[in-house]
Each structure stands twice: as structure tokens, then as C-alpha cells.
Amino acid sequence: MIRHILLLQPRAGATPDAIESCRAGLASLVGAVPGLVDFHWGENFAPPERREGFAYGFSMDFADRASLDAYGPHPAHKPVAALVRASFERIVVFDFTL
């Protein structure tokens, strides 16, 4: 099992509706992308001085490394990734094996 984590810093003009569209789009990928088995989204409640602007984040669990590798180029992922890039200016990725 592979855990894929992203930390997200919103763009100055990102609206709550745009951010919700990102969350909903990402959630819709479970079942649509082979090997993507779970998704969790959250708003960062750490004190502002500790979060370095990362106000949101999510994790996805993949069955294996091959599933994660196939996720990026998957046709269902591309429009959702574009939404995320449009709403968030800084994105940090952390992938590891569970």
C-alpha cells in the first residue's frame, strides 16, 4: 500500500467554491482510477506560524506503486489536477510505503 500526501497553499484569489470543487473532484477519483482505494481531505488547524501557508491537504492510498505511477497520466486525473493547480499556488507531495 502506498500513501500519497499533498499539502496545499491556496492562491490569493481562491474561493471557497473553487477549493470545494478540488475536494469533490479528488474524491470522485476513488473508483474511477484503478488502484486508488481511499481519499481523505482536511483543513489545517495547526497554528498559522507552524503551517507555512499550507491551509489544506489530502491523502490518497493506492494498492501499489504501479497504481500510483498510473494515476498521474490517467484521463480522469488530468482535469482534477488542473483544478488543483488553478486554486493552489504551492503544492508539496510526500509519497511513502505503508
Backbone as a printed PyTorch tensor [residue, N CA C, xyz], in Angstrom:
tensor([[[  0.8570,  -1.1760,   0.0000],
         [  0.0000,   0.0000,   0.0000],
         [  0.9030,   1.2390,   0.0000]],

        [[  0.5160,   2.2000,  -0.8130],
         [  1.2590,   3.4610,  -0.9490],
         [  0.3620,   4.5960,  -0.4820]],

        [[  0.9040,   5.4840,   0.3410],
         [  0.1810,   6.7020,   0.7410],
         [  0.7840,   7.8870,  -0.0020]],

        [[ -0.0990,   8.6550,  -0.6310],
         [  0.2340,   9.8360,  -1.4370],
         [ -0.3570,  11.0290,  -0.6940]],

        [[  0.4900,  11.9360,  -0.2090],
         [  0.0450,  13.0870,   0.5860],
         [  0.4110,  14.3710,  -0.1450]],

        [[ -0.5290,  15.3040,  -0.1990],
         [ -0.2570,  16.6310,  -0.7510],
         [ -0.6360,  17.6830,   0.2700]],

        [[  0.2250,  18.6740,   0.4440],
         [ -0.0420,  19.8560,   1.2580],
         [ -0.2700,  21.0070,   0.2890]],

        [[ -1.2910,  21.8210,   0.5500],
         [ -1.7560,  22.8080,  -0.4210],
         [ -1.8230,  24.2120,   0.1800]],

        [[ -1.1820,  25.1470,  -0.5060],
         [ -1.2630,  26.5610,  -0.1260],
         [ -2.1500,  27.2640,  -1.1500]],

        [[ -3.3000,  27.7950,  -0.7270],
         [ -4.2200,  28.4060,  -1.6880],
         [ -3.6440,  29.6600,  -2.3430]],

        [[ -4.0710,  29.8780,  -3.5720],
         [ -3.7680,  31.1410,  -4.2520],
         [ -4.5730,  32.2410,  -3.5670]],

        [[ -4.0990,  33.4630,  -3.6710],
         [ -4.7610,  34.5930,  -3.0130],
         [ -6.2200,  34.7170,  -3.4280]],

        [[ -6.5470,  34.4350,  -4.6660],
         [ -7.9140,  34.6000,  -5.1420],
         [ -8.7620,  33.3410,  -5.1010]],

        [[ -8.2560,  32.2770,  -4.5100],
         [ -9.0150,  31.0140,  -4.4740],
         [-10.2610,  31.1730,  -3.6050]],

        [[-11.4040,  30.8670,  -4.1680],
         [-12.6700,  30.9890,  -3.4400],
         [-12.9930,  29.6800,  -2.7190]],

        [[-13.8400,  29.7370,  -1.7080],
         [-14.2840,  28.5010,  -1.0620],
         [-14.9310,  27.5200,  -2.0550]],

        [[-15.6610,  28.0330,  -3.0350],
         [-16.2830,  27.1590,  -4.0370],
         [-15.2290,  26.4580,  -4.8950]],

        [[-14.1750,  27.1660,  -5.2610],
         [-13.1010,  26.5620,  -6.0550],
         [-12.3900,  25.4740,  -5.2530]],

        [[-12.1560,  25.7460,  -3.9850],
         [-11.4980,  24.7590,  -3.1300],
         [-12.3920,  23.5390,  -2.9410]],

        [[-13.6860,  23.7550,  -2.7640],
         [-14.6230,  22.6320,  -2.6460],
         [-14.6740,  21.8260,  -3.9390]],

        [[-14.5800,  22.4880,  -5.0760],
         [-14.5420,  21.7690,  -6.3540],
         [-13.3190,  20.8690,  -6.4410]],

        [[-12.2040,  21.3280,  -5.9100],
         [-10.9960,  20.4950,  -5.8620],
         [-11.2430,  19.2620,  -5.0020]],

        [[-11.7890,  19.4710,  -3.8180],
         [-12.0500,  18.3490,  -2.9090],
         [-12.9870,  17.3330,  -3.5570]],

        [[-14.0800,  17.8250,  -4.1240],
         [-15.0630,  16.9320,  -4.7370],
         [-14.4730,  16.1930,  -5.9380]],

        [[-13.6940,  16.9040,  -6.7280],
         [-13.0700,  16.2670,  -7.8880],
         [-12.1040,  15.1710,  -7.4860]],

        [[-11.3040,  15.4410,  -6.4780],
         [-10.3610,  14.4270,  -5.9940],
         [-11.1020,  13.2240,  -5.4170]],

        [[-12.1420,  13.4780,  -4.6480],
         [-12.9190,  12.3880,  -4.0570],
         [-13.5450,  11.5110,  -5.1440]],

        [[-13.9290,  12.1220,  -6.2580],
         [-14.5780,  11.3730,  -7.3360],
         [-13.6380,  10.3970,  -8.0300]],

        [[-12.3420,  10.5320,  -7.8000],
         [-11.3780,   9.6520,  -8.4610],
         [-11.3280,   8.2600,  -7.8460]],

        [[-11.7850,   8.1400,  -6.5890],
         [-11.8320,   6.8100,  -5.9600],
         [-12.8790,   5.9990,  -6.7170]],

        [[-12.4890,   4.8590,  -7.2210],
         [-13.3740,   4.0410,  -8.0340],
         [-13.2160,   4.2980,  -9.5250]],

        [[-12.7760,   5.4960,  -9.8840],
         [-12.5610,   5.8260, -11.2950],
         [-11.1340,   5.5070, -11.7390]],

        [[-10.1920,   5.5810, -10.8150],
         [ -8.7850,   5.3060, -11.1080],
         [ -8.4290,   3.9500, -10.4990]],

        [[ -8.0510,   2.9810, -11.3190],
         [ -7.7070,   1.6600, -10.7810],
         [ -6.5990,   1.7440,  -9.7270]],

        [[ -6.8190,   1.0640,  -8.6240],
         [ -5.8150,   1.0110,  -7.5610],
         [ -5.8900,   2.1320,  -6.5500]],

        [[ -6.6880,   3.1680,  -6.8020],
         [ -6.8940,   4.2450,  -5.8220],
         [ -7.9920,   3.7750,  -4.8810]],

        [[ -7.6160,   3.4720,  -3.6510],
         [ -8.5600,   2.8190,  -2.7420],
         [ -9.1460,   3.7330,  -1.6680]],

        [[ -8.5250,   4.8980,  -1.4090],
         [ -9.0270,   5.7490,  -0.3350],
         [ -8.5710,   7.1860,  -0.5400]],

        [[ -9.3530,   8.1280,  -0.0220],
         [ -9.0620,   9.5570,  -0.1260],
         [ -9.5410,  10.2450,   1.1430]],

        [[ -8.7060,  11.1310,   1.6740],
         [ -9.0670,  11.9480,   2.8410],
         [ -8.6160,  13.3880,   2.5850]],

        [[ -9.4710,  14.3330,   2.9270],
         [ -9.2140,  15.7730,   2.7410],
         [ -9.3550,  16.4560,   4.0850]],

        [[ -8.5480,  17.4880,   4.3270],
         [ -8.7140,  18.2350,   5.5580],
         [ -8.1920,  19.6540,   5.4630]],

        [[ -8.7110,  20.4850,   6.3630],
         [ -8.2360,  21.8560,   6.5140],
         [ -7.2740,  21.8690,   7.6900]],

        [[ -6.1560,  22.5180,   7.5100],
         [ -5.0960,  22.5440,   8.5150],
         [ -5.5120,  23.4180,   9.7000]],

        [[ -5.5420,  22.8220,  10.8840],
         [ -5.8780,  23.5980,  12.0750],
         [ -4.6530,  23.8850,  12.9400]],

        [[ -3.4670,  23.5720,  12.4430],
         [ -2.2390,  23.9130,  13.1730],
         [ -2.1330,  25.4370,  13.2760]],

        [[ -1.4430,  25.9310,  14.2980],
         [ -1.2700,  27.3800,  14.4080],
         [ -0.6080,  27.9450,  13.1430]],

        [[ -1.0390,  29.1220,  12.6980],
         [ -0.5120,  29.6960,  11.4560],
         [  1.0160,  29.7480,  11.3890]],

        [[  1.6600,  29.9830,  12.5090],
         [  3.1240,  30.0730,  12.4940],
         [  3.8050,  28.7240,  12.2410]],

        [[  3.0390,  27.6380,  12.2870],
         [  3.6200,  26.3120,  12.0770],
         [  3.2510,  25.6950,  10.7290]],

        [[  2.3310,  26.2870,   9.9860],
         [  1.8580,  25.6320,   8.7640],
         [  2.4460,  26.1830,   7.4770]],

        [[  3.2100,  27.2600,   7.5460],
         [  3.8910,  27.8330,   6.3850],
         [  2.9630,  28.0620,   5.1940]],

        [[  1.7200,  28.4520,   5.4760],
         [  0.7710,  28.7680,   4.4150],
         [ -0.0150,  27.5840,   3.8910]],

        [[  0.3090,  26.3800,   4.3210],
         [ -0.4090,  25.1940,   3.8480],
         [ -1.7060,  25.0510,   4.6360]],

        [[ -2.7910,  25.4930,   4.0320],
         [ -4.0840,  25.5480,   4.7170],
         [ -4.9320,  24.2930,   4.5020]],

        [[ -4.6020,  23.5030,   3.4840],
         [ -5.3590,  22.2950,   3.1620],
         [ -4.3880,  21.1690,   2.8480]],

        [[ -4.9270,  19.9760,   2.8480],
         [ -4.1320,  18.8240,   2.4620],
         [ -5.0230,  17.6310,   2.2290]],

        [[ -4.4600,  16.6440,   1.5680],
         [ -5.1950,  15.4020,   1.3790],
         [ -4.2290,  14.2390,   1.2690]],

        [[ -4.7890,  13.0590,   1.4980],
         [ -4.0240,  11.8370,   1.2980],
         [ -4.8520,  10.8810,   0.4640]],

        [[ -4.1440,  10.0720,  -0.2910],
         [ -4.7500,   9.0160,  -1.0960],
         [ -3.9550,   7.7500,  -0.8360]],

        [[ -4.6530,   6.6430,  -0.7730],
         [ -3.9900,   5.3540,  -0.6360],
         [ -4.1460,   4.5810,  -1.9390]],

        [[ -3.0430,   4.0430,  -2.4090],
         [ -3.0070,   3.2580,  -3.6370],
         [ -2.6170,   1.8280,  -3.3070]],

        [[ -3.1280,   0.9020,  -4.0830],
         [ -2.8690,  -0.5150,  -3.8460],
         [ -1.3790,  -0.8360,  -3.9200]],

        [[ -0.6700,  -0.1620,  -4.8310],
         [  0.7500,  -0.4370,  -5.0180],
         [  1.3960,   0.7220,  -5.7820]],

        [[  2.6900,   0.6310,  -5.9550],
         [  3.4450,   1.6850,  -6.6370],
         [  3.0090,   1.8350,  -8.0980]],

        [[  2.6990,   0.7240,  -8.7460],
         [  2.2510,   0.7830, -10.1380],
         [  0.9480,   1.5750, -10.2610]],

        [[  0.0570,   1.4320,  -9.2960],
         [ -1.2000,   2.1930,  -9.3040],
         [ -0.9410,   3.6840,  -9.1640]],

        [[ -0.0210,   4.0470,  -8.2670],
         [  0.3350,   5.4620,  -8.1100],
         [  0.9660,   5.9940,  -9.3950]],

        [[  1.8490,   5.2160,  -9.9920],
         [  2.5010,   5.6460, -11.2370],
         [  1.4890,   5.8460, -12.3630]],

        [[  0.4290,   5.0330, -12.3940],
         [ -0.5910,   5.1380, -13.4430],
         [ -1.5870,   6.2640, -13.1750]],

        [[ -1.6380,   6.7590, -11.9460],
         [ -2.5860,   7.7970, -11.5490],
         [ -2.3400,   9.1170, -12.2840]],

        [[ -1.1130,   9.5760, -12.3460],
         [ -0.7900,  10.8660, -12.9650],
         [ -1.2790,  10.9990, -14.3920]],

        [[ -0.9920,  10.0350, -15.2540],
         [ -1.4390,  10.1560, -16.6490],
         [ -2.8780,   9.6850, -16.8970]],

        [[ -3.5690,   9.2240, -15.8700],
         [ -4.9340,   8.7160, -16.0710],
         [ -5.8410,   9.8540, -16.5470]],

        [[ -6.6820,   9.6020, -17.5460],
         [ -7.5430,  10.6670, -18.0890],
         [ -8.4800,  11.3140, -17.0620]],

        [[ -8.9260,  10.5850, -16.0640],
         [ -9.8080,  11.1720, -15.0400],
         [ -9.0510,  12.1200, -14.1210]],

        [[ -7.7570,  11.9050, -13.9740],
         [ -6.9350,  12.7280, -13.0840],
         [ -6.6190,  14.0950, -13.6790]],

        [[ -6.4180,  14.1610, -14.9710],
         [ -5.9260,  15.3960, -15.5980],
         [ -6.8000,  16.6240, -15.3460]],

        [[ -8.1320,  16.5720, -15.5170],
         [ -8.9230,  17.7870, -15.2460],
         [ -8.9600,  18.1580, -13.7680]],

        [[ -8.9010,  17.1650, -12.9080],
         [ -8.8850,  17.4490, -11.4690],
         [ -7.5520,  18.0920, -11.0850]],

        [[ -6.4700,  17.5880, -11.6290],
         [ -5.1500,  18.1710, -11.3640],
         [ -5.1110,  19.6270, -11.8330]],

        [[ -5.7470,  19.9240, -12.9550],
         [ -5.7970,  21.3070, -13.4490],
         [ -6.5610,  22.1990, -12.4760]],

        [[ -7.6580,  21.6990, -11.9080],
         [ -8.4020,  22.4640, -10.8920],
         [ -7.5200,  22.7570,  -9.6790]],

        [[ -6.8120,  21.7460,  -9.2320],
         [ -5.9510,  21.9090,  -8.0530],
         [ -4.8590,  22.9360,  -8.3460]],

        [[ -4.2100,  22.8240,  -9.4900],
         [ -3.1480,  23.7900,  -9.8280],
         [ -3.7020,  25.2110,  -9.9560]],

        [[ -4.9490,  25.3540, -10.4090],
         [ -5.5550,  26.6850, -10.5500],
         [ -5.8960,  27.3130,  -9.1990]],

        [[ -6.1490,  26.4960,  -8.1890],
         [ -6.5770,  27.0010,  -6.8830],
         [ -5.4580,  27.0950,  -5.8570]],

        [[ -4.3760,  26.3600,  -6.0770],
         [ -3.2970,  26.3050,  -5.0920],
         [ -1.9720,  26.6730,  -5.7420]],

        [[ -1.2540,  27.5990,  -5.1120],
         [ -0.0070,  28.0690,  -5.7000],
         [  1.2070,  27.2630,  -5.2640]],

        [[  1.1250,  26.6360,  -4.1330],
         [  2.2530,  25.8530,  -3.6330],
         [  1.7250,  24.4950,  -3.2120]],

        [[  2.3440,  23.4500,  -3.7570],
         [  1.9070,  22.0850,  -3.5040],
         [  3.1420,  21.2510,  -3.1770]],

        [[  3.0840,  20.5660,  -2.0580],
         [  4.1720,  19.6740,  -1.6550],
         [  3.6290,  18.2520,  -1.6470]],

        [[  4.3930,  17.3330,  -2.2380],
         [  3.9910,  15.9330,  -2.3120],
         [  4.9240,  15.0940,  -1.4520]],

        [[  4.3350,  14.1280,  -0.7510],
         [  5.1050,  13.1770,   0.0600],
         [  4.4830,  11.8050,  -0.1640]],

        [[  5.2280,  10.8840,  -0.7550],
         [  4.7580,   9.5320,  -1.0160],
         [  5.5820,   8.5440,  -0.2030]],

        [[  4.9170,   7.5400,   0.3610],
         [  5.6570,   6.5160,   1.0920],
         [  4.8830,   5.2130,   1.1200]],

        [[  5.5960,   4.1520,   1.4290],
         [  5.0020,   2.8210,   1.5370],
         [  4.4910,   2.6080,   2.9510]],

        [[  3.2520,   2.1230,   3.0460],
         [  2.6840,   1.8080,   4.3630],
         [  3.1460,   0.4370,   4.8060]]])
